[in-house]
Amino acid sequence: MDRLALVLVIVGALNWLLVGLFQYDLVAAILGGQDALLSRVIYTLVGIAGIWCISLLFRERDKAATRDKNRV
């Protein structure tokens, strides 16, 4: 699940890069515009994946803290 979320976040980041540099929304271009149902589904999945990836920031710290406590 973590890898899928990370892939979706990368797709979203690359799409935003294209929007920022070239004013070109690749997702919308491929899937029929920003208002198309499939585009909205992809945007929603990317957003959910971004929320999921927030947990990745804290998991490494939790693992490291647990590992350090076990050493003492």
C-alpha positions as CSV (number, residue, x, y, z in Angstrom):
1,M,0.0,0.0,0.0
2,D,2.9,2.4,0.8
3,R,4.4,1.9,-2.6
4,L,1.1,2.4,-4.4
5,A,0.6,5.6,-2.5
6,L,4.1,6.8,-3.2
7,V,3.6,6.1,-7.0
8,L,0.4,8.1,-7.0
9,V,2.0,11.0,-5.2
10,I,4.9,10.9,-7.7
11,V,2.4,11.0,-10.6
12,G,0.6,13.9,-9.0
13,A,3.9,15.8,-8.4
14,L,5.0,15.3,-12.0
15,N,1.6,16.5,-13.2
16,W,1.9,19.6,-11.1
17,L,5.4,20.1,-12.5
18,L,3.9,20.1,-16.0
19,V,1.2,22.5,-14.9
20,G,3.7,24.8,-13.3
21,L,6.2,24.9,-16.1
22,F,4.1,24.5,-19.2
23,Q,0.5,25.1,-18.1
24,Y,-0.3,21.6,-19.3
25,D,-2.4,19.2,-17.2
26,L,-1.4,15.7,-18.5
27,V,-4.1,13.9,-16.5
28,A,-6.8,16.1,-17.9
29,A,-5.4,15.8,-21.4
30,I,-5.3,12.0,-21.3
31,L,-8.6,11.5,-19.5
32,G,-10.8,14.0,-21.2
33,G,-10.5,17.2,-19.2
34,Q,-10.5,18.2,-15.6
35,D,-14.3,17.7,-15.2
36,A,-14.3,14.2,-16.6
37,L,-15.2,11.6,-14.1
38,L,-12.0,9.5,-14.6
39,S,-9.8,12.6,-14.1
40,R,-11.6,13.4,-10.9
41,V,-11.1,9.9,-9.7
42,I,-7.4,10.1,-10.4
43,Y,-7.1,13.5,-8.7
44,T,-9.0,12.0,-5.7
45,L,-6.8,9.0,-5.5
46,V,-3.6,11.1,-5.7
47,G,-5.0,13.3,-2.9
48,I,-5.8,10.2,-0.7
49,A,-2.3,8.9,-1.5
50,G,-0.8,12.2,-0.3
51,I,-2.7,11.9,3.0
52,W,-1.5,8.3,3.3
53,C,2.1,9.4,2.7
54,I,2.0,11.8,5.6
55,S,2.2,8.7,7.8
56,L,5.5,7.7,6.1
57,L,7.1,10.8,7.6
58,F,6.4,9.5,11.1
59,R,6.9,5.8,10.7
60,E,10.7,6.0,10.3
61,R,11.0,8.0,13.5
62,D,8.8,5.6,15.4
63,K,10.9,2.6,14.2
64,A,14.2,4.4,15.0
65,A,12.9,5.5,18.5
66,T,11.8,1.9,19.2
67,R,15.1,0.5,18.0
68,D,17.1,3.0,20.2
69,K,15.0,2.1,23.2
70,N,15.6,-1.6,22.7
71,R,19.4,-1.0,22.6
72,V,19.5,0.6,26.1
